[in-house]
Amino acid sequence: MHSCKISVVIPVYNMEKTIARAIKSFIMQKYENKELIVLDGGSTDKTLEEIEKYKEFIDFFVSKKDGGSSAAIASNMKHISGDYVAVLGADDWYEEGALEAMAEAWHAEQADVFYGDFNEHLPDGQVIKKSAAKVDLDMVYYQCPFNTNAAFVKHNLLNLYYTNYWIGHKDELDMASDHYLWLVLYH
């Protein structure tokens, strides 16, 4: 049976304390049909040393000044080969079985976008569990209704977003890039 290829993209800049955890969370996924793309924005701390420890697991890596995570993804789409793309923050991580859950959902329904539950870890140690089942997509006009780190987007749609939508608005989006992505995909 065919399985979808999942590309996990980790944009990173000066995250020496957390990048290893993000990469290891990808490595521990038992799902086989996956690739890891690490896009470093020219880190000046020890991030590159941490990434180097995992180079055998990284399918594509670049380190150069890039203008932020969205710009890094946009300029490196040609290196991403998965059927679905997930963007994982360098200070975030996947729980065991995350990619397997995505693949199971894909086998059940060939959707354009999949998103799942996520846990928000607060500085005081409190964990807030957020369920994908409670997402109200109509709220996308007012807020980003789910965490981008828990989403998987069909590759061709993400490429279309970056080439046709994001590129024309990148200067005004800055911190609202994720929200704009979900608005475009919703429509």
Disulfide bonds with the S-S distance in Angstrom:
none
